[in-house]
């Protein structure tokens, strides 16, 4: 079992589900948690040399920017509609990252058993 990959996929899924949590219940704390977890997921992607690692990193940076700007927009200006729209953009970027992880997992041939 590759523990680095387990942590990487865990935080990738956590960033996706925490963004969905904010979209379900718009709360500034949930938006902050979604941005923080996504930032952790981005830092875990640094230095990986897999087949589609550049696409994974790019999608994570896109989600980071969406969530950071959504948090700042919601916190400073109090406009929930724009924060909600930016969070949907982060949701799309995180969904793309999960799709890339699934494709990469299907292409990887490891005989662990």
MODELLER restraints for C-alpha pairs under 7 A, 6 or more apart:
rsr = mdl.restraints
at = mdl.atoms
rsr.add(forms.Gaussian(group=physical.xy_distance, feature=features.Distance(at['CA:8:A'], at['CA:41:A']), mean=6.52, stdev=0.5))
rsr.add(forms.Gaussian(group=physical.xy_distance, feature=features.Distance(at['CA:8:A'], at['CA:44:A']), mean=6.05, stdev=0.5))
rsr.add(forms.Gaussian(group=physical.xy_distance, feature=features.Distance(at['CA:11:A'], at['CA:37:A']), mean=6.64, stdev=0.5))
rsr.add(forms.Gaussian(group=physical.xy_distance, feature=features.Distance(at['CA:11:A'], at['CA:41:A']), mean=5.21, stdev=0.5))
rsr.add(forms.Gaussian(group=physical.xy_distance, feature=features.Distance(at['CA:12:A'], at['CA:41:A']), mean=5.65, stdev=0.5))
rsr.add(forms.Gaussian(group=physical.xy_distance, feature=features.Distance(at['CA:14:A'], at['CA:37:A']), mean=6.85, stdev=0.5))
rsr.add(forms.Gaussian(group=physical.xy_distance, feature=features.Distance(at['CA:15:A'], at['CA:34:A']), mean=5.72, stdev=0.5))
rsr.add(forms.Gaussian(group=physical.xy_distance, feature=features.Distance(at['CA:15:A'], at['CA:37:A']), mean=5.40, stdev=0.5))
rsr.add(forms.Gaussian(group=physical.xy_distance, feature=features.Distance(at['CA:15:A'], at['CA:38:A']), mean=4.84, stdev=0.5))
rsr.add(forms.Gaussian(group=physical.xy_distance, feature=features.Distance(at['CA:16:A'], at['CA:91:A']), mean=6.30, stdev=0.5))
rsr.add(forms.Gaussian(group=physical.xy_distance, feature=features.Distance(at['CA:16:A'], at['CA:94:A']), mean=5.58, stdev=0.5))
rsr.add(forms.Gaussian(group=physical.xy_distance, feature=features.Distance(at['CA:18:A'], at['CA:34:A']), mean=4.96, stdev=0.5))
rsr.add(forms.Gaussian(group=physical.xy_distance, feature=features.Distance(at['CA:19:A'], at['CA:34:A']), mean=5.37, stdev=0.5))
rsr.add(forms.Gaussian(group=physical.xy_distance, feature=features.Distance(at['CA:19:A'], at['CA:87:A']), mean=6.66, stdev=0.5))
rsr.add(forms.Gaussian(group=physical.xy_distance, feature=features.Distance(at['CA:19:A'], at['CA:91:A']), mean=6.28, stdev=0.5))
rsr.add(forms.Gaussian(group=physical.xy_distance, feature=features.Distance(at['CA:22:A'], at['CA:30:A']), mean=5.40, stdev=0.5))
rsr.add(forms.Gaussian(group=physical.xy_distance, feature=features.Distance(at['CA:22:A'], at['CA:31:A']), mean=5.74, stdev=0.5))
rsr.add(forms.Gaussian(group=physical.xy_distance, feature=features.Distance(at['CA:23:A'], at['CA:84:A']), mean=6.73, stdev=0.5))
rsr.add(forms.Gaussian(group=physical.xy_distance, feature=features.Distance(at['CA:31:A'], at['CA:71:A']), mean=6.15, stdev=0.5))
rsr.add(forms.Gaussian(group=physical.xy_distance, feature=features.Distance(at['CA:32:A'], at['CA:71:A']), mean=6.44, stdev=0.5))
rsr.add(forms.Gaussian(group=physical.xy_distance, feature=features.Distance(at['CA:35:A'], at['CA:64:A']), mean=6.39, stdev=0.5))
rsr.add(forms.Gaussian(group=physical.xy_distance, feature=features.Distance(at['CA:35:A'], at['CA:67:A']), mean=5.27, stdev=0.5))
rsr.add(forms.Gaussian(group=physical.xy_distance, feature=features.Distance(at['CA:35:A'], at['CA:68:A']), mean=6.19, stdev=0.5))
rsr.add(forms.Gaussian(group=physical.xy_distance, feature=features.Distance(at['CA:38:A'], at['CA:64:A']), mean=6.29, stdev=0.5))
rsr.add(forms.Gaussian(group=physical.xy_distance, feature=features.Distance(at['CA:39:A'], at['CA:64:A']), mean=6.29, stdev=0.5))
rsr.add(forms.Gaussian(group=physical.xy_distance, feature=features.Distance(at['CA:42:A'], at['CA:57:A']), mean=6.58, stdev=0.5))
rsr.add(forms.Gaussian(group=physical.xy_distance, feature=features.Distance(at['CA:42:A'], at['CA:60:A']), mean=5.59, stdev=0.5))
rsr.add(forms.Gaussian(group=physical.xy_distance, feature=features.Distance(at['CA:42:A'], at['CA:61:A']), mean=6.78, stdev=0.5))
rsr.add(forms.Gaussian(group=physical.xy_distance, feature=features.Distance(at['CA:45:A'], at['CA:57:A']), mean=6.00, stdev=0.5))
rsr.add(forms.Gaussian(group=physical.xy_distance, feature=features.Distance(at['CA:51:A'], at['CA:104:A']), mean=6.90, stdev=0.5))
rsr.add(forms.Gaussian(group=physical.xy_distance, feature=features.Distance(at['CA:52:A'], at['CA:104:A']), mean=6.72, stdev=0.5))
rsr.add(forms.Gaussian(group=physical.xy_distance, feature=features.Distance(at['CA:56:A'], at['CA:97:A']), mean=5.53, stdev=0.5))
rsr.add(forms.Gaussian(group=physical.xy_distance, feature=features.Distance(at['CA:56:A'], at['CA:100:A']), mean=6.79, stdev=0.5))
rsr.add(forms.Gaussian(group=physical.xy_distance, feature=features.Distance(at['CA:59:A'], at['CA:93:A']), mean=5.31, stdev=0.5))
rsr.add(forms.Gaussian(group=physical.xy_distance, feature=features.Distance(at['CA:59:A'], at['CA:94:A']), mean=6.76, stdev=0.5))
rsr.add(forms.Gaussian(group=physical.xy_distance, feature=features.Distance(at['CA:59:A'], at['CA:97:A']), mean=6.01, stdev=0.5))
rsr.add(forms.Gaussian(group=physical.xy_distance, feature=features.Distance(at['CA:60:A'], at['CA:93:A']), mean=6.92, stdev=0.5))
rsr.add(forms.Gaussian(group=physical.xy_distance, feature=features.Distance(at['CA:60:A'], at['CA:94:A']), mean=6.81, stdev=0.5))
rsr.add(forms.Gaussian(group=physical.xy_distance, feature=features.Distance(at['CA:62:A'], at['CA:90:A']), mean=6.99, stdev=0.5))
rsr.add(forms.Gaussian(group=physical.xy_distance, feature=features.Distance(at['CA:62:A'], at['CA:93:A']), mean=6.52, stdev=0.5))
rsr.add(forms.Gaussian(group=physical.xy_distance, feature=features.Distance(at['CA:63:A'], at['CA:90:A']), mean=4.20, stdev=0.5))
rsr.add(forms.Gaussian(group=physical.xy_distance, feature=features.Distance(at['CA:63:A'], at['CA:93:A']), mean=5.53, stdev=0.5))
rsr.add(forms.Gaussian(group=physical.xy_distance, feature=features.Distance(at['CA:63:A'], at['CA:94:A']), mean=6.49, stdev=0.5))
rsr.add(forms.Gaussian(group=physical.xy_distance, feature=features.Distance(at['CA:66:A'], at['CA:86:A']), mean=5.23, stdev=0.5))
rsr.add(forms.Gaussian(group=physical.xy_distance, feature=features.Distance(at['CA:66:A'], at['CA:87:A']), mean=6.29, stdev=0.5))
rsr.add(forms.Gaussian(group=physical.xy_distance, feature=features.Distance(at['CA:66:A'], at['CA:89:A']), mean=6.42, stdev=0.5))
rsr.add(forms.Gaussian(group=physical.xy_distance, feature=features.Distance(at['CA:66:A'], at['CA:90:A']), mean=5.43, stdev=0.5))
rsr.add(forms.Gaussian(group=physical.xy_distance, feature=features.Distance(at['CA:67:A'], at['CA:86:A']), mean=6.67, stdev=0.5))
rsr.add(forms.Gaussian(group=physical.xy_distance, feature=features.Distance(at['CA:67:A'], at['CA:87:A']), mean=5.94, stdev=0.5))
rsr.add(forms.Gaussian(group=physical.xy_distance, feature=features.Distance(at['CA:67:A'], at['CA:90:A']), mean=6.32, stdev=0.5))
rsr.add(forms.Gaussian(group=physical.xy_distance, feature=features.Distance(at['CA:70:A'], at['CA:83:A']), mean=4.19, stdev=0.5))
rsr.add(forms.Gaussian(group=physical.xy_distance, feature=features.Distance(at['CA:70:A'], at['CA:86:A']), mean=5.53, stdev=0.5))
rsr.add(forms.Gaussian(group=physical.xy_distance, feature=features.Distance(at['CA:70:A'], at['CA:87:A']), mean=6.46, stdev=0.5))
rsr.add(forms.Gaussian(group=physical.xy_distance, feature=features.Distance(at['CA:71:A'], at['CA:83:A']), mean=6.75, stdev=0.5))
rsr.add(forms.Gaussian(group=physical.xy_distance, feature=features.Distance(at['CA:73:A'], at['CA:79:A']), mean=6.50, stdev=0.5))
rsr.add(forms.Gaussian(group=physical.xy_distance, feature=features.Distance(at['CA:73:A'], at['CA:83:A']), mean=6.15, stdev=0.5))
rsr.add(forms.Gaussian(group=physical.xy_distance, feature=features.Distance(at['CA:74:A'], at['CA:80:A']), mean=5.81, stdev=0.5))
rsr.add(forms.Gaussian(group=physical.xy_distance, feature=features.Distance(at['CA:74:A'], at['CA:83:A']), mean=5.66, stdev=0.5))
